Amino acid sequence: ITGFFAPGRTPESIIERLNREAVRILAKTEVKEKLSGSGVEVASGTPKEFDTIIRSDIAKWSKVINDAGIRAD
């Protein structure tokens, strides 16, 4: 998963505008074709949906890391 991030205190209006523009650009045929040619599947959604995905991935991979006893050196 790849996405756009902004500092935590970014105003909601700015987040909404950035998302609107990213969705608009990603919907362009030439952008989809270029990304698809690189093996990227284009999908877009709301900032709230992206937040849910990221939080879910953090929980999933944290469990994998903890269960495997992986430690940073």
N, C-alpha and C positions, 0 to 999 in steps of 0.2 A: 504494500500500500504506500502510495506517495501522496502527499497533500501539501497544502500551504499552511504555515503556522504564523502567528503574530504574537507579540508580547501579551501577557495576561491582562493587562489593563487597557488594551486597545478598545476604544469605544465600539459598542454594538453596531452603530451606524456604519462605521468603517469596515467592520467584519462583513456585514451584509453587502456592502458595495463591492468589496474584494471578491466575495463569493459570486455575486451576480456577474461580474466581469469575467471571472475564471470560467464559469459555466458557459457564458456566451462564447468565449474564445475556444473552449474545448469542443463546442458543438459545431465549429466550422469544419467543413469537409476536408480542407487541406491540412488542418491540424490533426484531425483524426487519422488521415492517411499517413502523415509523417510519423506520428507516434506508433501507429499500428505496424509500420515498416520496421520499427525498432523493437517490436514485440510487446508494446505497451497496450493494454486494454483500457480505453478511456471510459471512465464512469464519473459521475458527479452527483452531489447531493447537498444537503444543508450542513452548515457548521455543526449543528447539534448531532446529526447522523455521524459525522466524522468523529466527533468527540466520543460518541458511544463506541465506535469501532476501535479507536485508540485505547480507550479504557479497558475494553474487553481483551485486546491484544496484550496490554500490560499485565493484566491478571493472569492470562493464559501462560505467557512466557515466564512470568515470575514464578509460577508454580513449577514449570519445567526446570528452571534453573535451581530452585530450592530443592526439589525432589532429587535432582541429579547431584546435588552438593557442589555445584559449580561456584568457584570463588574467584574474584579478581585478584591478580597479583600486584 
